Amino acid sequence: MAKIVVIGASGTIGQAVSELLEQHNKVIRVGNRQGDHTVDLSSKTSIETLFESIGSCDAVVCAAGHSRFAKLTEASDDDFLSSIMNKLMGQVNLTRVALHYLTSNGSITITTGLLAREPWPGTVPTALVNAALEGFVGAAALDVSNSIRINAVSPILVSETAVKMGIDKSGTMSVTEIAKAYQAAVEGDMTGQVLDVRDYGKVVEKE
């Protein structure tokens, strides 16, 4: 039974990922404010403290990371810096720290997003960090040893979130379907890849 650390386990996607993975593994749930452990993803010190507490593990999954939406002409310096320090550098530092605690043949899976490749108007800070993370994964995977794998999952809009927002669910995916991509990243043999969730689950058709 593998020991898997899931960051963001109290979130919509993280909870579904945790439930799926814990069917056959020991899952350590980590949240910002609740869980088996807590962590501030924007603080490298907090990440280091987390892994000192958890110790060795077989896989790390991050389904967390905050970034902001804003138009290029309206985005503030803080919109960019907040997005960079949390979702981008938070996951970069998580990867750097986790490498020291992973067993041989372990894996790290981080989260990017659709906007890296299919941006919407008014999403510049988020599109920026998502694209940067995808570049990071490809390069980082080339630099690790002990058969460690590093991948990213790129989610699309979650159906359950669309319902809460009162918008059309067409073209979205349920969180249980999205979780399958994370499972594939943990259990597969790929590395340096960005897994598009649409390749692993069913997209909601036009109603």
LOFITOR-495613 format. One record per residue (C-alpha): residue number from 1; x, y, z. Coordinates in steps of 0.5 Angstrom, whole numbers, plus 500, padded with zeros to 3 digits. Example, Ala and Ser with C-alpha at 12.3 -4.5 7.8 and 13.67 -1.06 7.14 Angstrom:
REM LOFITOR-495613
rec num=1, x=525, y=491, z=516
rec num=2, x=527, y=498, z=514
END
This chain:
REM LOFITOR-495613
rec num=1, x=500, y=500, z=500
rec num=2, x=503, y=507, z=498
rec num=3, x=503, y=513, z=502
rec num=4, x=501, y=519, z=498
rec num=5, x=501, y=526, z=501
rec num=6, x=495, y=530, z=498
rec num=7, x=496, y=538, z=498
rec num=8, x=489, y=541, z=498
rec num=9, x=485, y=535, z=500
rec num=10, x=479, y=539, z=503
rec num=11, x=478, y=543, z=496
rec num=12, x=473, y=540, z=491
rec num=13, x=478, y=537, z=486
rec num=14, x=483, y=535, z=492
rec num=15, x=477, y=531, z=496
rec num=16, x=475, y=527, z=490
rec num=17, x=483, y=525, z=489
rec num=18, x=484, y=523, z=496
rec num=19, x=477, y=519, z=496
rec num=20, x=480, y=515, z=489
rec num=21, x=487, y=514, z=491
rec num=22, x=485, y=512, z=498
rec num=23, x=481, y=506, z=496
rec num=24, x=488, y=502, z=495
rec num=25, x=493, y=507, z=498
rec num=26, x=494, y=511, z=505
rec num=27, x=493, y=518, z=504
rec num=28, x=495, y=524, z=508
rec num=29, x=490, y=529, z=507
rec num=30, x=493, y=536, z=507
rec num=31, x=490, y=543, z=507
rec num=32, x=491, y=550, z=508
rec num=33, x=487, y=550, z=515
rec num=34, x=484, y=543, z=516
rec num=35, x=486, y=536, z=515
rec num=36, x=491, y=531, z=517
rec num=37, x=496, y=536, z=517
rec num=38, x=496, y=544, z=514
rec num=39, x=501, y=548, z=510
rec num=40, x=501, y=555, z=507
rec num=41, x=503, y=553, z=500
rec num=42, x=506, y=560, z=499
rec num=43, x=511, y=559, z=505
rec num=44, x=517, y=555, z=503
rec num=45, x=518, y=554, z=511
rec num=46, x=511, y=552, z=512
rec num=47, x=512, y=546, z=506
rec num=48, x=519, y=544, z=509
rec num=49, x=516, y=544, z=516
rec num=50, x=510, y=539, z=513
rec num=51, x=515, y=534, z=510
rec num=52, x=519, y=534, z=517
rec num=53, x=513, y=532, z=520
rec num=54, x=510, y=527, z=515
rec num=55, x=517, y=524, z=513
rec num=56, x=518, y=519, z=507
rec num=57, x=512, y=518, z=502
rec num=58, x=511, y=515, z=496
rec num=59, x=508, y=520, z=492
rec num=60, x=505, y=527, z=493
rec num=61, x=499, y=530, z=489
rec num=62, x=498, y=538, z=489
rec num=63, x=491, y=540, z=488
rec num=64, x=492, y=547, z=491
rec num=65, x=494, y=553, z=489
rec num=66, x=491, y=560, z=488
rec num=67, x=491, y=565, z=482
rec num=68, x=487, y=571, z=480
rec num=69, x=483, y=573, z=474
rec num=70, x=484, y=580, z=471
rec num=71, x=485, y=583, z=465
rec num=72, x=492, y=585, z=462
rec num=73, x=490, y=593, z=462
rec num=74, x=487, y=592, z=469
rec num=75, x=491, y=587, z=473
rec num=76, x=495, y=590, z=479
rec num=77, x=502, y=588, z=481
rec num=78, x=499, y=584, z=487
rec num=79, x=495, y=580, z=482
rec num=80, x=501, y=578, z=479
rec num=81, x=505, y=577, z=485
rec num=82, x=500, y=573, z=489
rec num=83, x=499, y=568, z=483
rec num=84, x=506, y=567, z=482
rec num=85, x=508, y=566, z=490
rec num=86, x=502, y=562, z=491
rec num=87, x=500, y=557, z=485
rec num=88, x=507, y=558, z=481
rec num=89, x=512, y=558, z=487
rec num=90, x=508, y=554, z=492
rec num=91, x=508, y=548, z=487
rec num=92, x=515, y=549, z=485
rec num=93, x=518, y=549, z=492
rec num=94, x=513, y=544, z=494
rec num=95, x=517, y=539, z=488
rec num=96, x=524, y=542, z=491
rec num=97, x=522, y=540, z=498
rec num=98, x=518, y=533, z=497
rec num=99, x=524, y=530, z=493
rec num=100, x=528, y=530, z=499
rec num=101, x=522, y=525, z=502
rec num=102, x=520, y=521, z=496
rec num=103, x=522, y=514, z=496
rec num=104, x=525, y=511, z=490
rec num=105, x=520, y=510, z=484
rec num=106, x=516, y=516, z=487
rec num=107, x=512, y=521, z=484
rec num=108, x=510, y=528, z=484
rec num=109, x=504, y=531, z=481
rec num=110, x=502, y=538, z=481
rec num=111, x=496, y=542, z=478
rec num=112, x=496, y=547, z=472
rec num=113, x=490, y=549, z=468
rec num=114, x=486, y=549, z=462
rec num=115, x=488, y=557, z=461
rec num=116, x=495, y=555, z=460
rec num=117, x=493, y=553, z=453
rec num=118, x=486, y=555, z=452
rec num=119, x=486, y=562, z=455
rec num=120, x=480, y=566, z=456
rec num=121, x=479, y=574, z=456
rec num=122, x=481, y=577, z=463
rec num=123, x=485, y=571, z=466
rec num=124, x=492, y=573, z=465
rec num=125, x=495, y=572, z=471
rec num=126, x=492, y=565, z=472
rec num=127, x=494, y=563, z=465
rec num=128, x=501, y=566, z=466
rec num=129, x=503, y=561, z=472
rec num=130, x=499, y=555, z=469
rec num=131, x=504, y=556, z=463
rec num=132, x=510, y=557, z=467
rec num=133, x=508, y=551, z=471
rec num=134, x=508, y=546, z=465
rec num=135, x=514, y=549, z=462
rec num=136, x=517, y=547, z=469
rec num=137, x=515, y=540, z=469
rec num=138, x=518, y=538, z=463
rec num=139, x=524, y=541, z=465
rec num=140, x=524, y=539, z=472
rec num=141, x=523, y=531, z=470
rec num=142, x=529, y=531, z=466
rec num=143, x=533, y=533, z=472
rec num=144, x=531, y=528, z=478
rec num=145, x=534, y=521, z=479
rec num=146, x=532, y=515, z=483
rec num=147, x=526, y=514, z=478
rec num=148, x=522, y=520, z=481
rec num=149, x=517, y=522, z=476
rec num=150, x=514, y=529, z=475
rec num=151, x=508, y=531, z=472
rec num=152, x=502, y=536, z=472
rec num=153, x=495, y=535, z=471
rec num=154, x=491, y=540, z=467
rec num=155, x=484, y=541, z=469
rec num=156, x=478, y=544, z=466
rec num=157, x=472, y=547, z=469
rec num=158, x=469, y=543, z=474
rec num=159, x=461, y=541, z=473
rec num=160, x=460, y=542, z=480
rec num=161, x=463, y=549, z=480
rec num=162, x=459, y=551, z=474
rec num=163, x=452, y=549, z=478
rec num=164, x=454, y=553, z=484
rec num=165, x=456, y=559, z=479
rec num=166, x=449, y=558, z=475
rec num=167, x=452, y=557, z=469
rec num=168, x=452, y=552, z=463
rec num=169, x=455, y=545, z=465
rec num=170, x=457, y=544, z=457
rec num=171, x=464, y=542, z=456
rec num=172, x=465, y=541, z=464
rec num=173, x=467, y=535, z=467
rec num=174, x=465, y=532, z=474
rec num=175, x=470, y=532, z=479
rec num=176, x=470, y=525, z=480
rec num=177, x=472, y=524, z=472
rec num=178, x=477, y=529, z=473
rec num=179, x=480, y=525, z=479
rec num=180, x=482, y=520, z=474
rec num=181, x=487, y=524, z=471
rec num=182, x=491, y=525, z=478
rec num=183, x=490, y=517, z=479
rec num=184, x=493, y=516, z=472
rec num=185, x=499, y=521, z=474
rec num=186, x=500, y=517, z=480
rec num=187, x=500, y=510, z=478
rec num=188, x=502, y=511, z=471
rec num=189, x=510, y=511, z=468
rec num=190, x=510, y=517, z=465
rec num=191, x=514, y=523, z=467
rec num=192, x=515, y=530, z=464
rec num=193, x=508, y=530, z=462
rec num=194, x=502, y=535, z=462
rec num=195, x=495, y=530, z=463
rec num=196, x=489, y=534, z=460
rec num=197, x=483, y=531, z=464
rec num=198, x=479, y=530, z=458
rec num=199, x=484, y=525, z=456
rec num=200, x=482, y=521, z=462
rec num=201, x=474, y=522, z=463
rec num=202, x=468, y=524, z=460
rec num=203, x=466, y=531, z=459
rec num=204, x=459, y=534, z=460
rec num=205, x=455, y=534, z=453
rec num=206, x=451, y=540, z=451
rec num=207, x=444, y=539, z=455
END
